């Protein structure tokens, strides 16, 4: 039986702290261990078949092949396709392959860029894989996926029709690294069909785990050539795309370019032509054929105006999909340029200044932490908040101090494995300076802060994109970063990455720093002796002969005397009362009952919680909207993180988005008691339990 997701979240967070998910220690995708599987197959003399990405129509997916074509597909291992297969032949090159029947030019264009950077290539494509005596039909590749490097295992059964590969294929039929790499990426996307349509930025990021920068070529920066030149020198990967035509079809224009198509930037060259300096960009079509036909194309007479050395170095008159054009033509004919690298040094050309990275995972949850953009002043404050303190600029970064010193990236993280099923939202972020009057405040800033302060930087437009980013120039001080969706009440996960030239300290601004909650001031409840005696008399009306009440007796007592006319959901359930008994039972050997003192203590607590509930329920509906839950928790003396708030609402809230009085009392009572248990059993920082102790504690409380 798999562990619950909340447990896996803790395990995954611990793995990240231990270095799991890094380039050198990737996570096992779908928990498949390459080395263990390989040793098992070699010992058993088996050819591996991957049951997590089986060789059948489910892995191909829907929409890219007709039913009749699907019936013809046969999954074959390379040795059944050619007599002597090889993983790679004479090294790895962009000219090794061409696109197949799936519309993944964006992915293949990114592979073209990957082949230029040997270090990055070997991280993604382990080159020690061969069809030798240790071959067992098993291969693996590595990708960066939404915050973690993952090692992806596949078998080598490939889809064919009439013995020919139907997706990416090598120009040398005996070479199989492109087809196997494509299959591994199809697995992380969900299927081959899930790879259809995309932008190079997605795969470039997944190949590097680095910084992505998108440049709109319709409004390019004045230093575009210098920026591209620096990127080329700093081990960056570059891809670009042409504008979409009237339809989604990849129509070939008279000039040879393909509409709505991804290309790779493979080179830059500055040369003299007719006495003038010309900036040329080299591009490659992942179809492996089809080239630009205008100025500086393979057959252009302009090549006769350059030196023989430049012509010999750059010109190759062959239809291999690669061609040259001027930077001016490039900006006019292509729509955007994606640059991805391990570090943003290329932006200002500084190699002495090392950028520092902070990384956070968060979540917008409808009704609780999904407040929408600033057009929604009443709810914007409920979005996740990240508080940043920027120190003085590091000495080695002081040159060019007017340059932008911070990069903030916001990436949507899908909740579904299948890429085509992921709902992409319009996302953006805003940055506020924390003024003096708020610097001492702890916990989430409420609506009053945002009514008094305008952002010092923000996303110009909310984009329906996997990732948005902003480059900022921020002086030393304290800031608040608020990521949000455009519309309120949209549920999604995200990754916030902050890169800075300065020493930077960041924490989630939800009232929980390293711990999931902070104790606020406990509400006071003062009573006199008569109050206590009244409760004791009430208790005696329901207790048994041993002066104790069990869960059923407590349920009757509370529903008849405490809730009275305040019922919204049928009163306290038997299960809720069993939980109350377990939480308030202070006897060393649990009895499943409460004595009179334990009952009085319970009654005092729930009276406080009831009072808080109705003070927060300003609409007097008899329920709390889930957006009011944080205020009610704070009033009950509990400062909680966004993650904890989301879990509470999921566990105790109704599907209608509201919470009854009974549920609120059960929630806060459990929260209070479990906090007390932690404080009793921990050393203040950590808790250590043996398995019998853990089971004893959790199975009763």
Order of alpha helices (4+ residues) and beta strands (2+ residues): alpha-beta-alpha-alpha-alpha-beta-alpha-beta-alpha-alpha-beta-beta-beta-beta-beta-alpha-alpha-beta-alpha-beta-beta-beta-alpha-beta-alpha-beta-beta-beta-beta-beta-alpha-beta-beta-beta-beta-beta-beta-beta-alpha-beta-alpha-alpha-beta-alpha-beta-alpha-beta-alpha-beta-alpha-alpha
